[in-house]
């Protein structure tokens, strides 16, 4: 098991097995995001896709999700929330 100091959860946790995204961003995620934090992002991403009716074949939707992912892990900027959304 490889461990990383998770930038999202601020502790050492099990890391991902491979980069979940291409390029430098994927490497940055692999090096500093835990499996647990990545799963939290996937849940949040699913909510964004569903609640905003995003078409993943649309370049603007892909750009939006990439921006949200970068903010989620690496920025002080707020991530988008869905008003009134209650996770199951």
N, CA, C and O atoms as CSV, one atom per row, in Angstrom:
chain,resi,resn,atom,element,x,y,z
A,1,UNK,N,N,0.855,-1.186,0.000
A,1,UNK,CA,C,0.000,0.000,0.000
A,1,UNK,C,C,0.896,1.242,0.000
A,1,UNK,O,O,1.786,1.379,0.839
A,2,UNK,N,N,0.653,2.117,-0.927
A,2,UNK,CA,C,1.395,3.379,-0.926
A,2,UNK,C,C,0.583,4.437,-0.173
A,2,UNK,O,O,-0.637,4.523,-0.306
A,3,UNK,N,N,1.288,5.225,0.607
A,3,UNK,CA,C,0.631,6.277,1.379
A,3,UNK,C,C,1.033,7.637,0.838
A,3,UNK,O,O,2.145,7.832,0.347
A,4,UNK,N,N,0.096,8.571,0.940
A,4,UNK,CA,C,0.356,9.967,0.583
A,4,UNK,C,C,-0.138,10.842,1.720
A,4,UNK,O,O,-1.026,10.459,2.481
A,5,UNK,N,N,0.451,12.014,1.819
A,5,UNK,CA,C,-0.113,12.999,2.735
A,5,UNK,C,C,-1.211,13.684,1.945
A,5,UNK,O,O,-0.937,14.443,1.015
A,6,UNK,N,N,-2.451,13.417,2.316
A,6,UNK,CA,C,-3.608,13.888,1.555
A,6,UNK,C,C,-3.830,15.389,1.788
A,6,UNK,O,O,-4.037,15.843,2.913
A,7,UNK,N,N,-3.778,16.125,0.696
A,7,UNK,CA,C,-3.948,17.572,0.740
A,7,UNK,C,C,-5.382,17.962,1.137
A,7,UNK,O,O,-5.603,19.046,1.676
A,8,UNK,N,N,-6.329,17.099,0.877
A,8,UNK,CA,C,-7.736,17.393,1.184
A,8,UNK,C,C,-8.067,17.081,2.641
A,8,UNK,O,O,-8.758,17.857,3.302
A,9,UNK,N,N,-7.578,15.952,3.141
A,9,UNK,CA,C,-7.948,15.491,4.480
A,9,UNK,C,C,-6.861,15.759,5.525
A,9,UNK,O,O,-7.038,15.470,6.708
A,10,UNK,N,N,-5.748,16.309,5.072
A,10,UNK,CA,C,-4.647,16.705,5.962
A,10,UNK,C,C,-4.130,15.594,6.864
A,10,UNK,O,O,-3.915,15.799,8.059
A,11,UNK,N,N,-3.931,14.411,6.278
A,11,UNK,CA,C,-3.299,13.314,7.014
A,11,UNK,C,C,-2.801,12.266,6.038
A,11,UNK,O,O,-3.186,12.253,4.869
A,12,UNK,N,N,-1.934,11.382,6.534
A,12,UNK,CA,C,-1.419,10.292,5.702
A,12,UNK,C,C,-2.491,9.228,5.536
A,12,UNK,O,O,-3.060,8.729,6.507
A,13,UNK,N,N,-2.749,8.897,4.284
A,13,UNK,CA,C,-3.757,7.886,3.963
A,13,UNK,C,C,-3.302,7.087,2.741
A,13,UNK,O,O,-2.327,7.440,2.078
A,14,UNK,N,N,-4.016,6.023,2.463
A,14,UNK,CA,C,-3.727,5.218,1.281
A,14,UNK,C,C,-3.903,6.063,0.027
A,14,UNK,O,O,-4.901,6.764,-0.140
A,15,UNK,N,N,-2.898,5.977,-0.855
A,15,UNK,CA,C,-2.936,6.739,-2.097
A,15,UNK,C,C,-3.576,5.957,-3.232
A,15,UNK,O,O,-3.897,4.777,-3.096
A,16,UNK,N,N,-3.748,6.628,-4.330
A,16,UNK,CA,C,-4.293,6.021,-5.543
A,16,UNK,C,C,-3.234,5.117,-6.178
A,16,UNK,O,O,-2.038,5.307,-5.955
A,17,UNK,N,N,-3.665,4.148,-6.958
A,17,UNK,CA,C,-2.744,3.226,-7.620
A,17,UNK,C,C,-2.153,3.824,-8.897
A,17,UNK,O,O,-1.036,3.489,-9.290
A,18,UNK,N,N,-2.918,4.713,-9.540
A,18,UNK,CA,C,-2.447,5.341,-10.779
A,18,UNK,C,C,-3.082,6.721,-10.893
A,18,UNK,O,O,-4.056,7.031,-10.207
A,19,UNK,N,N,-2.522,7.529,-11.756
A,19,UNK,CA,C,-3.042,8.882,-11.957
A,19,UNK,C,C,-4.470,8.798,-12.514
A,19,UNK,O,O,-4.700,8.101,-13.503
A,20,UNK,N,N,-5.419,9.490,-11.901
A,20,UNK,CA,C,-6.802,9.406,-12.334
A,20,UNK,C,C,-7.155,10.403,-13.449
A,20,UNK,O,O,-8.295,10.461,-13.909
A,21,UNK,N,N,-6.165,11.175,-13.866
A,21,UNK,CA,C,-6.381,12.224,-14.862
A,21,UNK,C,C,-5.075,12.362,-15.640
A,21,UNK,O,O,-4.004,12.153,-15.071
A,22,UNK,N,N,-5.138,12.707,-16.922
A,22,UNK,CA,C,-3.906,12.798,-17.709
A,22,UNK,C,C,-3.039,14.009,-17.345
A,22,UNK,O,O,-3.517,14.968,-16.738
A,23,UNK,N,N,-1.782,13.949,-17.720
A,23,UNK,CA,C,-0.899,15.098,-17.633
A,23,UNK,C,C,-0.437,15.443,-16.235
A,23,UNK,O,O,-0.488,14.625,-15.317
A,24,UNK,N,N,0.020,16.688,-16.099
A,24,UNK,CA,C,0.562,17.165,-14.828
A,24,UNK,C,C,-0.469,17.159,-13.713
A,24,UNK,O,O,-0.140,16.857,-12.566
A,25,UNK,N,N,-1.718,17.489,-14.039
A,25,UNK,CA,C,-2.765,17.484,-13.016
A,25,UNK,C,C,-2.946,16.081,-12.444
A,25,UNK,O,O,-3.091,15.918,-11.233
A,26,UNK,N,N,-2.938,15.076,-13.305
A,26,UNK,CA,C,-3.059,13.688,-12.846
A,26,UNK,C,C,-1.922,13.289,-11.929
A,26,UNK,O,O,-2.138,12.622,-10.917
A,27,UNK,N,N,-0.699,13.697,-12.282
A,27,UNK,CA,C,0.467,13.400,-11.437
A,27,UNK,C,C,0.348,14.099,-10.090
A,27,UNK,O,O,0.662,13.519,-9.051
A,28,UNK,N,N,-0.103,15.342,-10.115
A,28,UNK,CA,C,-0.277,16.107,-8.875
A,28,UNK,C,C,-1.308,15.430,-7.965
A,28,UNK,O,O,-1.112,15.346,-6.752
A,29,UNK,N,N,-2.404,14.948,-8.558
A,29,UNK,CA,C,-3.436,14.238,-7.794
A,29,UNK,C,C,-2.871,12.941,-7.230
A,29,UNK,O,O,-3.075,12.633,-6.056
A,30,UNK,N,N,-2.162,12.179,-8.058
A,30,UNK,CA,C,-1.574,10.913,-7.626
A,30,UNK,C,C,-0.640,11.120,-6.438
A,30,UNK,O,O,-0.623,10.311,-5.510
A,31,UNK,N,N,0.129,12.193,-6.466
A,31,UNK,CA,C,1.124,12.453,-5.429
A,31,UNK,C,C,0.552,13.045,-4.141
A,31,UNK,O,O,1.213,13.000,-3.103
A,32,UNK,N,N,-0.670,13.603,-4.186
A,32,UNK,CA,C,-1.141,14.351,-3.007
A,32,UNK,C,C,-2.608,14.158,-2.633
A,32,UNK,O,O,-3.129,14.882,-1.785
A,33,UNK,N,N,-3.276,13.191,-3.254
A,33,UNK,CA,C,-4.689,12.949,-2.943
A,33,UNK,C,C,-4.868,11.473,-2.579
A,33,UNK,O,O,-4.400,10.587,-3.293
A,34,UNK,N,N,-5.546,11.226,-1.467
A,34,UNK,CA,C,-5.785,9.848,-1.027
A,34,UNK,C,C,-6.954,9.223,-1.788
A,34,UNK,O,O,-7.745,9.906,-2.438
A,35,UNK,N,N,-7.026,7.894,-1.678
A,35,UNK,CA,C,-8.167,7.172,-2.259
A,35,UNK,C,C,-9.483,7.700,-1.701
A,35,UNK,O,O,-10.450,7.897,-2.437
A,36,UNK,N,N,-9.504,7.927,-0.391
A,36,UNK,CA,C,-10.726,8.396,0.262
A,36,UNK,C,C,-11.146,9.764,-0.279
A,36,UNK,O,O,-12.320,9.977,-0.584
A,37,UNK,N,N,-10.189,10.692,-0.400
A,37,UNK,CA,C,-10.509,12.028,-0.908
A,37,UNK,C,C,-10.922,11.967,-2.374
A,37,UNK,O,O,-11.795,12.724,-2.800
A,38,UNK,N,N,-10.307,11.074,-3.154
A,38,UNK,CA,C,-10.689,10.937,-4.559
A,38,UNK,C,C,-12.130,10.440,-4.661
A,38,UNK,O,O,-12.889,10.911,-5.507
A,39,UNK,N,N,-12.509,9.494,-3.808
A,39,UNK,CA,C,-13.889,9.004,-3.819
A,39,UNK,C,C,-14.854,10.117,-3.430
A,39,UNK,O,O,-15.948,10.212,-3.987
A,40,UNK,N,N,-14.459,10.958,-2.480
A,40,UNK,CA,C,-15.293,12.103,-2.096
A,40,UNK,C,C,-15.493,13.025,-3.303
A,40,UNK,O,O,-16.593,13.531,-3.525
A,41,UNK,N,N,-14.426,13.241,-4.081
A,41,UNK,CA,C,-14.540,14.066,-5.281
A,41,UNK,C,C,-15.476,13.407,-6.296
A,41,UNK,O,O,-16.323,14.083,-6.880
A,42,UNK,N,N,-15.335,12.102,-6.511
A,42,UNK,CA,C,-16.202,11.419,-7.483
A,42,UNK,C,C,-17.668,11.561,-7.103
A,42,UNK,O,O,-18.521,11.749,-7.971
A,43,UNK,N,N,-17.961,11.472,-5.819
A,43,UNK,CA,C,-19.348,11.661,-5.361
A,43,UNK,C,C,-19.817,13.084,-5.636
A,43,UNK,O,O,-20.941,13.297,-6.091
A,44,UNK,N,N,-18.947,14.063,-5.356
A,44,UNK,CA,C,-19.297,15.462,-5.601
A,44,UNK,C,C,-19.454,15.723,-7.102
A,44,UNK,O,O,-20.375,16.420,-7.528
A,45,UNK,N,N,-18.542,15.154,-7.893
A,45,UNK,CA,C,-18.610,15.315,-9.343
A,45,UNK,C,C,-19.916,14.743,-9.894
A,45,UNK,O,O,-20.547,15.352,-10.758
A,46,UNK,N,N,-20.316,13.585,-9.399
A,46,UNK,CA,C,-21.571,12.968,-9.844
A,46,UNK,C,C,-22.750,13.886,-9.548
A,46,UNK,O,O,-23.655,14.034,-10.368
A,47,UNK,N,N,-22.730,14.502,-8.363
A,47,UNK,CA,C,-23.785,15.442,-7.998
A,47,UNK,C,C,-23.788,16.631,-8.966
A,47,UNK,O,O,-24.851,17.053,-9.421
A,48,UNK,N,N,-22.607,17.172,-9.281
A,48,UNK,CA,C,-22.527,18.303,-10.208
A,48,UNK,C,C,-23.062,17.918,-11.589
A,48,UNK,O,O,-23.805,18.679,-12.209
A,49,UNK,N,N,-22.683,16.749,-12.058
A,49,UNK,CA,C,-23.136,16.280,-13.374
A,49,UNK,C,C,-24.652,16.141,-13.392
A,49,UNK,O,O,-25.318,16.628,-14.306
A,50,UNK,N,N,-25.189,15.478,-12.383
A,50,UNK,CA,C,-26.630,15.223,-12.357
A,50,UNK,C,C,-27.450,16.490,-12.139
A,50,UNK,O,O,-28.424,16.732,-12.851
A,51,UNK,N,N,-27.063,17.283,-11.175
A,51,UNK,CA,C,-27.863,18.453,-10.822
A,51,UNK,C,C,-27.770,19.570,-11.862
A,51,UNK,O,O,-28.695,20.371,-12.000
A,52,UNK,N,N,-26.654,19.621,-12.592
A,52,UNK,CA,C,-26.486,20.638,-13.629
A,52,UNK,C,C,-26.766,20.103,-15.028
A,52,UNK,O,O,-26.586,20.810,-16.019
A,53,UNK,N,N,-27.212,18.843,-15.102
A,53,UNK,CA,C,-27.508,18.200,-16.387
A,53,UNK,C,C,-26.361,18.365,-17.382
A,53,UNK,O,O,-26.572,18.770,-18.525
A,54,UNK,N,N,-25.147,18.048,-16.935
A,54,UNK,CA,C,-23.979,18.221,-17.791
A,54,UNK,C,C,-23.888,17.115,-18.828
A,54,UNK,O,O,-24.190,15.955,-18.549
A,55,UNK,N,N,-23.470,17.491,-20.020
A,55,UNK,CA,C,-23.205,16.546,-21.087
A,55,UNK,C,C,-21.694,16.358,-21.140
A,55,UNK,O,O,-20.970,17.286,-21.498
A,56,UNK,N,N,-21.211,15.175,-20.790
A,56,UNK,CA,C,-19.779,14.944,-20.701
A,56,UNK,C,C,-19.084,14.926,-22.052
A,56,UNK,O,O,-17.854,14.910,-22.114
A,57,UNK,N,N,-19.853,14.928,-23.132
A,57,UNK,CA,C,-19.258,15.025,-24.464
A,57,UNK,C,C,-19.034,16.479,-24.859
A,57,UNK,O,O,-18.360,16.762,-25.849
A,58,UNK,N,N,-19.592,17.389,-24.091
A,58,UNK,CA,C,-19.481,18.817,-24.359
A,58,UNK,C,C,-18.198,19.361,-23.728
A,58,UNK,O,O,-17.956,19.168,-22.537
A,59,UNK,N,N,-17.382,20.040,-24.530
A,59,UNK,CA,C,-16.099,20.542,-24.051
A,59,UNK,C,C,-16.254,21.518,-22.888
A,59,UNK,O,O,-15.419,21.538,-21.984
A,60,UNK,N,N,-17.304,22.318,-22.902
A,60,UNK,CA,C,-17.499,23.278,-21.799
A,60,UNK,C,C,-17.814,22.552,-20.488
A,60,UNK,O,O,-17.396,23.003,-19.422
A,61,UNK,N,N,-18.544,21.434,-20.552
A,61,UNK,CA,C,-18.820,20.636,-19.352
A,61,UNK,C,C,-17.538,20.015,-18.816
A,61,UNK,O,O,-17.312,19.997,-17.606
A,62,UNK,N,N,-16.694,19.505,-19.716
A,62,UNK,CA,C,-15.420,18.913,-19.307
A,62,UNK,C,C,-14.521,19.962,-18.652
A,62,UNK,O,O,-13.891,19.693,-17.630
A,63,UNK,N,N,-14.465,21.145,-19.236
A,63,UNK,CA,C,-13.654,22.234,-18.679
A,63,UNK,C,C,-14.164,22.650,-17.307
A,63,UNK,O,O,-13.383,22.891,-16.386
A,64,UNK,N,N,-15.487,22.729,-17.182
A,64,UNK,CA,C,-16.102,23.089,-15.905
A,64,UNK,C,C,-15.731,22.069,-14.822
A,64,UNK,O,O,-15.352,22.452,-13.715
A,65,UNK,N,N,-15.838,20.784,-15.135
A,65,UNK,CA,C,-15.520,19.750,-14.148
A,65,UNK,C,C,-14.036,19.752,-13.797
A,65,UNK,O,O,-13.677,19.530,-12.640
A,66,UNK,N,N,-13.178,19.998,-14.769
A,66,UNK,CA,C,-11.737,20.070,-14.488
A,66,UNK,C,C,-11.462,21.234,-13.535
A,66,UNK,O,O,-10.711,21.088,-12.570
A,67,UNK,N,N,-12.065,22.378,-13.806
A,67,UNK,CA,C,-11.898,23.548,-12.936
A,67,UNK,C,C,-12.399,23.257,-11.526
A,67,UNK,O,O,-11.748,23.619,-10.546
A,68,UNK,N,N,-13.550,22.608,-11.425
A,68,UNK,CA,C,-14.107,22.267,-10.119
A,68,UNK,C,C,-13.192,21.287,-9.381
A,68,UNK,O,O,-13.005,21.402,-8.170
A,69,UNK,N,N,-12.623,20.326,-10.111
A,69,UNK,CA,C,-11.724,19.347,-9.502
A,69,UNK,C,C,-10.467,20.040,-8.974
A,69,UNK,O,O,-10.022,19.758,-7.861
A,70,UNK,N,N,-9.902,20.935,-9.760
A,70,UNK,CA,C,-8.711,21.668,-9.314
A,70,UNK,C,C,-9.027,22.500,-8.073
A,70,UNK,O,O,-8.231,22.545,-7.135
A,71,UNK,N,N,-10.173,23.151,-8.066
A,71,UNK,CA,C,-10.585,23.936,-6.894
A,71,UNK,C,C,-10.806,23.039,-5.685
A,71,UNK,O,O,-10.432,23.394,-4.567
A,72,UNK,N,N,-11.410,21.884,-5.905
A,72,UNK,CA,C,-11.732,20.951,-4.827
A,72,UNK,C,C,-10.475,20.541,-4.065
A,72,UNK,O,O,-10.482,20.460,-2.837
A,73,UNK,N,N,-9.397,20.284,-4.803
A,73,UNK,CA,C,-8.181,19.784,-4.177
A,73,UNK,C,C,-7.112,20.847,-3.911
A,73,UNK,O,O,-6.415,20.776,-2.899
A,74,UNK,N,N,-6.975,21.810,-4.786
A,74,UNK,CA,C,-5.769,22.633,-4.765
A,74,UNK,C,C,-5.994,24.134,-4.653
A,74,UNK,O,O,-5.045,24.901,-4.819
A,75,UNK,N,N,-7.198,24.575,-4.382
A,75,UNK,CA,C,-7.446,26.005,-4.383
A,75,UNK,C,C,-8.216,26.427,-3.145
A,75,UNK,O,O,-8.920,25.634,-2.519
A,76,UNK,N,N,-8.063,27.676,-2.818
A,76,UNK,CA,C,-8.862,28.257,-1.743
A,76,UNK,C,C,-10.223,28.703,-2.275
A,76,UNK,O,O,-11.113,29.054,-1.501
A,77,UNK,N,N,-10.379,28.687,-3.599
A,77,UNK,CA,C,-11.649,29.084,-4.193
A,77,UNK,C,C,-12.734,28.106,-3.781
A,77,UNK,O,O,-12.484,26.913,-3.606
A,78,UNK,N,N,-13.914,28.618,-3.633
A,78,UNK,CA,C,-15.042,27.756,-3.286
A,78,UNK,C,C,-15.401,26.863,-4.461
A,78,UNK,O,O,-15.293,27.254,-5.624
A,79,UNK,N,N,-15.829,25.661,-4.129
A,79,UNK,CA,C,-16.352,24.771,-5.158
A,79,UNK,C,C,-17.846,24.983,-5.233
A,79,UNK,O,O,-18.468,25.419,-4.265
A,80,UNK,N,N,-18.424,24.675,-6.383
A,80,UNK,CA,C,-19.857,24.842,-6.553
A,80,UNK,C,C,-20.610,23.819,-5.718
A,80,UNK,O,O,-20.251,22.643,-5.663
A,81,UNK,N,N,-21.635,24.287,-5.089
A,81,UNK,CA,C,-22.551,23.431,-4.339
A,81,UNK,C,C,-23.919,23.554,-4.999
A,81,UNK,O,O,-24.210,24.551,-5.660
A,82,UNK,N,N,-24.727,22.572,-4.824
A,82,UNK,CA,C,-26.085,22.619,-5.345
A,82,UNK,C,C,-27.002,22.974,-4.187
A,82,UNK,O,O,-27.087,22.240,-3.201
A,83,UNK,N,N,-27.682,24.096,-4.311
A,83,UNK,CA,C,-28.561,24.545,-3.227
A,83,UNK,C,C,-29.671,23.533,-2.992
A,83,UNK,O,O,-30.368,23.127,-3.922
A,84,UNK,N,N,-29.821,23.138,-1.754
A,84,UNK,CA,C,-30.895,22.218,-1.405
A,84,UNK,C,C,-30.561,20.753,-1.640
A,84,UNK,O,O,-31.371,19.880,-1.326
A,85,UNK,N,N,-29.369,20.465,-2.194
A,85,UNK,CA,C,-28.992,19.075,-2.454
A,85,UNK,C,C,-28.621,18.393,-1.149
A,85,UNK,O,O,-27.839,18.925,-0.360
A,86,UNK,N,N,-29.185,17.213,-0.925
A,86,UNK,CA,C,-28.868,16.425,0.260
A,86,UNK,C,C,-28.341,15.072,-0.208
A,86,UNK,O,O,-29.081,14.294,-0.809
A,87,UNK,N,N,-27.059,14.784,0.063
A,87,UNK,CA,C,-26.513,13.496,-0.351
A,87,UNK,C,C,-27.243,12.333,0.304
A,87,UNK,O,O,-27.750,12.450,1.420
A,88,UNK,N,N,-27.290,11.210,-0.406
A,88,UNK,CA,C,-27.961,10.018,0.135
A,88,UNK,C,C,-27.086,9.334,1.133
A,88,UNK,O,O,-27.476,8.312,1.697
